[in-house]
Amino acid sequence: MQIPFLDLKSQYLSIKTEINSAIQDVLDNSAFVLGKAVNDFESEFAKVHDMKYCVALNSGTAGNHVALWSLGIKPGDEVIIPANTFIATAWGAILCGAKPIFVDCDPDSYNLDPLKVEKAITSKTKAIVAVHLYGQPADMDPLKKIADEYKINLVEDSAQSHIAEYKGKKIGGFGVATSFSFYPGKNLGAYGEGGALVTNDSEIAKKAKMIRDHGTLEKYQHEIFGHNYRMEGIQGAVLGVKLKYLSNWTFERRKVAVKYKELLSTNSNIKLPKEMPYAKHVYHLFVVQVTGNGRNENSELRDKLAGYLKDKGIATGYHYPIPLHLQKCFQYLGYKKGDFVNTELLANSCLSLPIYPELENNQIEFVCSNINNFFNHVA
């Protein structure tokens, strides 16, 4: 049996008629950049997250940049960022000329640890970026309390957590601005690059719209510095169709996660993802830690399992094998191995299993039986 890590073709085939019609409409109207399809998507995406404004962009990375740029983050400022995240989170600070200050993750949620955040604050700290990693919201109440106390901007990076919930409320409104990614593999993915920023602040929304379009709201009148971060019309059309299915797709992802946990619950060689009591996890990724029952908490056993599953036709992924503070491009910051224990442990032991709405029970059973067989007979 062949089980891909992600099956975008099956998803496309299930909504092919609607997708093709939406794309054809963009072609017929020649609205290739921004336009009605993008405007309609912005309105619906904001509504889904109970937010006032959505500014569609051409990537989640642009969202990270625009969020901080809109807040006036500049050279000399510091921005607190989790060490355990994709590197695009850090580019927001870097592209503003600011210094990223990395902080360790919580060992259970894998998200930013609020207790460690406060210790990292200095007089130069201007923002905290809370990443809702793998589909699970960060613990926002204590982070917001810290941000309010120190008068620091709290920003959310929700590239992996569309319509996830924190204490019954959709993510997006806890910080001053929230970035999203619509990279094809995301829970809500475009057919190319795409991203967005949502906010309840009219001034941030206005500035974000100007930044995405060369610093202008009216053609050839450039009031501020800007960039070309505009969303293409075809991506807006695709996302507009897919947004209607996001709730059901999320329901199916959660069912897959329940099945994985049921079939792997007795395997003491792996640590299953924990859904925190304050969160509704949307399982963009299903990340397990390969611990070998305490025998071998390092990458060797994880890699061996991944290789075994590959031989059985099962694709897996690593999220993320090299933490940000150990990336070569950030050597100048002076971090070293051992600085962030939880992040480094996860980097050495994490393995992401296939998860998508179309994954069937027999496929999940095949994955789990091979994982269990590996530890019973191979490892």
N, C-alpha and C positions, 0 to 999 in steps of 0.2 A: 504494500500500500504506500502510495506517495502522498505525503501531507506537507503542503507548502507552509511557510511561516505566515503568509498572507495570501488571500485569494480574491484579488480585485476583479478578476474576470467574471467570476460567478456573480459578484455584486452588480457589475455592469449589466450582465445579461438579464438580471431580474428587473431592471428598470430601463432597459435599452430604449424602448419606444419613447418614454418621457424624456430621457436624456437627449436622444437624437433630435426630437422635436424642439427642445429648448435651445440646442446648439444651432439648429437650422434657423430659428427665429433671430438669433444674433447675426447670423450670416445674411439673412434677408434684409435686416435693418442696418447692417454694416456698423454696428455699435461695438467696436472691438476693444476699446479702452474705457473703463467706467461705463456709463450709460444706464439704461433702465434696468437691465438684469442685475447689475451690481447694486443699484439703488434699492431695488425690491428685496434683494438678499440682505442688505444692511438693515433694513427695517424689520424683517422677520427674525434675523439672528439676534438683534437687540431684544426683541420681544420674547424670544425663547429663554433668554437669560435674565428677564425682568430688568433690563437696562434701558436707559433713555437714548443712548447714542452708540452707533457702531460705525467705525471707519474702516472700510475694506482696503486691504493692502496686498502687495504681491508676495509676501512671505511672512512666516512667523518671526523670522529674524528681524524683518523690518518692523514688526509689531514691538519687539523688545527695544529696538532703537528709538522708535517714535514715542513710545511711552515715556522713556527717560528724557528724551530731547524736549518733549512737550512740557516737562516739568522743570526745564532749565538746568539739568545736570550738565556739568562742564568740567574742563581740566582742573585738577586740584581736589575735586570731590571724591568721596569714597562711596561705593555701593556694595552692600552686603548681599552675597549670592551663595547659594548652596554649592558645596564642592561636588555633590552628587546630582548632576544634571547634564543635559546635552550642552555642548559648548556654545550654542546659539544664545543661551541665556546670558552668558558673559559678554557677548558681542555688543549688547545694548549699552553697557557701561563703557567698554573699550571705544566704541564708535563715537561716544560723547566726549572722549578724552579723559574719562574718570578712571579711578583705580578700583578694580574688583577686590573685595575682601571676602575670602572664602570662609565658610562655616560648615561644620560637620552636620550630618543628618541624624535624625532619631533612628535607633536601631529597629523599631517596629514599623513605623510608617514610611521610612526611607526619605522623608521630607525634612525640610529645614527644622532644626531643633531650637525652639524659642529660648531655652535656657542658655544656649551658647551664643545666640544672636546678641543679647544684651551685653555680653562681655566683649564683643567685637566692635561696639560703637565707640567712635571717637568724635572730636569736635568737627571732623571733616565729613562725617557720615551724613549723606543727604537722602539716601533711599535704601529700602530693604526690598529685595525681590523674592517673593514667596512662590516657589514652583509647585504646582499640583502634579507631582510626578507619577508616571505610569497609569494615571487615571484617578488617583486618590488625592483629595484636597489636603493641603497643609493645614495645620492647626491654627486657624486665623485669629481667634479671639486673643490669645496671648501675644501674638505678633502685632495685632492692631493696638493692643494696650501699650506695648513697648514703643511702637511708632508714634502714638499720640503723646506719650509721656516725654519723649525726646524731640517731638516736633519734626519727625522724619517722614518722608513720603513712603507709603506702603504700596507696592506694585505687585500684581499677580501675573505669573507666566502660566497660562493654561493651554499650552500647545498640545498637551496630551489628555485634556480633561473636559471636553465639551459636555455641557449639561450635568457635570458632577455636582454634588450637593454637599454643603457644610451645614450641619444642624438644620436640615430641611430647607435650606435656601440655596438657590443656584449660585455657583461661584461667579465672580465677576464684579460684585458690588462691595466687596470687603476692603479692597484697596482703592486708590484714586483712579487707577486705570488697569486694564487687564489685556494682555496680548494672547492671541490664538494663532495656531498654525493650521493650514488646510493642506499640508503636504499629502500626496495621494494615499499614503499608508495610515493617516490619522483616522480616528473614529468618524470624523466628517472630513473627507478628503476631496480636493479638487482633482482635475485631470491635468495636472501640472502644478506649479507653485501657487500658493495663496496664503493669506493671513488676514488678521483684523485686530483692531483695538476697540474695546468697549469701555464706556465710562458714563457716569451720571453728571459729569462736570461739563457744562456747555463750553467753557473756555478751552479746556483740554481737547474736546472734540473739534472745535474750530481750528485750533493750532495744528492738530494732527492732520486735518484735511488739507491745510496749507502746506505742511511739510511734505505730504505724500505727492503733492503736485507743484514742485518747484517753488514753494513759498508763496503761492497765490491762491486766491479764491475767485479772482476775475482775470481772464486771460491777459497776459503781458503786464500785469501789475503785481510785482513781486515785493511783498511787504517784509518778508523775513527770509532767511536762508532756508532752503528746502532740499528735496531729493526727488527722484522719480520712483515712488513706491506705489504706483497706481495698480489696482487690480484690473485684469483683462475681462472683457465682457463675457467671453465664453466660460471663464472660471466662475463668474457670478451666476451664470445660467445653470451650470452643473451643480453648484452648491445650493442654489435655490430648489432644485429638484430633490437633491439628497437630504436636505434639511427636514423635509417632510417625513423621512424614514428614520431619522436619527434616534428618536425615542424608542422605537421598536428594535432597532439594531442594538441599542444600549441594553435593552431588556434581554436580548439573546446573548450578548456578551456576558452579562452577569450570570445567566444560566450555564454557560460554558465554564465560568470560574467556579460555580458551585459544584459542577460535575468533577472538575479537576481536584478540588479539595476533598471531595468524597472519596475518590479513587486513590488519592495519594496520602490520605490522612494517617495511615498506619506506617508510612515509610519514614523511619527515624533518620534517614540519611540526607533528607532535604528539609529546609524550612520553607513553609508555604507563606504566601503573602497574607498579611493581616489587615483586615478591613477595620479601620479604627471606628470606635463607637460614635464619633461625631460626623462620620463621612458616609456618603453614598458613592462608592467606587464605581467608575465606569470601565475599568479594565481595558485601557488601551493596550497595556501589556500585562501578561501574567508571568511575573518574575519570581522564580524560586531561588533559594540559596542552597548550593550543594555543599554540605558540611561533612558527609561521610560519617555521621554519628559521632562527631567530635574527633575522628581519626585524622582528618586531612582537610583543614579549612583553607585550602588554597586553590589556585587555578588548575593545578595538574588533574585533580579528580573531576572538576567541572569540564575541562577540555576532553577528558577521556569519555565522559558521558555524552557530550555533544557529538563526538566522533562516532560513538556507538549508535546514537539515534540517527545520525546522517546515513550510516550504512543500512539502516532499516527504512530509509526513505522519509525520515522526519526532519524537517528543517527547524533550527532553533536560532536564537540570537543572543548577543551580549549587550547589556545596557547598564553600565558602561564600563569597559575593562580598564580604562585609564582615567582616573579622576582628574578633574580640572586642575587642581593644584600641582599635579605631576606632569601635566602636558608641557612639552618643550617650549611652546610659545609663551608660557607663563613662568618660565624659569627666573625671569628678572624680578618676580615678586618675592623670591626667597623662601618659598615653601619647600618642605622636604618630606620624604617618606616617613610615616609615623605621626604626622601632624593631625590627621583626621582618621581615627581608628575605625569608626563605623563605616565611613565611606570607602575606605581601603579594603575592609573585609568584604563588603558587598561587591566591590569591583573584582575581587579575586574569586568570588564564589557564585556570582549571579548567573542565571541562565533563563532566558525568556522562551517560553513554550508557545506554540502556535495558538493564536486566539483571534477569532473573527466570528461575526454573526452566523455565517454559513457553515461553521464547523459542526459536523454531525456527531452524535453520540458514539457511533462505532469508531470514528476517527479519534475521539478523545480517549476511548477505551484502549485503542491501539497504542497511543502515545504513553498512557499510564502503565500499561502492561509491560512495555519495553523498558520504561524507567525502573519499574519494580524488578524486572528480570535482571537488569544490569547490576543492581545492588545485591540481588540474591545469588547470582551465579557468575558475574564477571568481575565486579570491582574487588 
